[in-house]
């Protein structure tokens, strides 16, 4: 009887093992369900510093000022106010932003373009030192831009991994303490499985390389606003993208406590017939985050993605009406700079007024991070949308 039972047990175990092997050998499953896997997570030499930096940026009532536009994109901004795209004009505009008195009260980090990281003010003070003096962490855009992805549905991939380790080490020496890598996913183009995987893998490799060199990586797979799809479709795609991103972050042994995220808000496509309210956008966005983002991640720093200055602030405020597992804040470019640029107009006598305009927007988003913002008193200019179909950086 005992021998019979043992034989049955052995046969049952063999069947189970055979079944697992069959599952593991299904097409596409081998990488994700190996029969034996040993994962070693090791602490890098910068781990403690990375965690401290990430927490510093994700501090209450503060967010990130993104001024990392490439020279070409900065040129477009300058052209809108009649200025030539010269290094002198780019320096003047970025000096206006980075030397704004009181900025550190609302801004914890500033993402710079490589040119700006190595620049100084007109009186010789390094921009990175201007930021450090007011407790703003300098950051650096490290990707090399989007190029067509062969084999996809007219989609893109982000280049820049070649030489990233050595560049990151140099950026650290120059004073940068966090990095940004932006890739995009297009809903009208599918998105294809190839594009999603390429975006996730590229972000994960960049994140691992950044941490190895002392830079907190901002992970940014932007889901573009282009399209006429409903908000439910955006949620579906966002969940798919972030699931893939965190799978590959884990595969690359990235320390979650030492990263920041820069997601798109979950909104309908910009051309959808029905506009969503801030409460609806908050509901769908937080649903996506709770389903996909581990609480170990210290900060969610949203991009504005073409929303008006007021829209971006209202939506952020709605997301902070109840406690979140993470610091939910902002990393805005146009939604902080639009009014500033139009106020400045390239005239030295307008610098002070432009800096005050920046403080108004920074303070509004600081209040939104605390869930205390009201749009009362906002001017019409701040309510104008900035979505551009097919916008490129």
C-alpha angles and dihedrals in degrees: 000000000000091000090050092051091047092051090050091049092049091048091048092050091048090051091050092049091047089050092052091049090052090051092048091050095054112118111276095009103088095083094051102038109034117176090235127018133172115189118190117197110195129187113242124220091258099044098110092045092048092053092047092049093048091050091048092054091044093057123141116279095006138100143165130289108212112207096150097119113146117248089259093052092043086053090058090053092049092046089057088067096038100261127136118242099250130142089244092057093044089050092049093052095046091046088055090055100041097046096049107137113243095014093128091066090071105018123066100174139021123204110215134194114239092256091055094047089063097038130098135205119267089263092054105260114137114244091229089057091049088057097044091052090063096040096257115141114228115230135184137216106231106174120098098221139262126307132177115284110227114228094022135108095270090298135142141236129201120243129202110092093111108094092359095129095056093042091050091051089053092047089053090052089051091055106266114140102178137034140210130213118180124196127164141223121201120209096196087056093055098249097252121220088240093057093047093049093046091050093048095045094047092050092048094050091047091049093052093047092047093052091047088059100043100263123125104228120226105212109213123174098166114206101209122235091225114120144053096255124131124252091257090064091051090052091051093051094043092053091049093049096046092046089056093044094053092045091058094040087058092045089056093049093242114174105239093202088061100053137078126208128223105192131169116249113252103253137146116270112281090248096047113125094233123060117215123229122237090253091054093047090049092050095051095040095050090045089057093047095049091050097047114020122076115228088236088079106095102205142028107196107185125214118223096220099196099321117137118263091255095044092053091049095045092050092049090049091052090054091055098054090102133026119283130198088239138041101267109203146130141281101182132171112170092020089063100033109040098086091037093058094047091048093050099047088181094287119132091216089061097055095096093049091047091051090051088052089054091051090051091056094041092051092047091055091044088057089047090054087056092045092244104108125125123187091216111131096016113145125236094252091062090054096057115110118238100199113138117188111240091005115184129196 
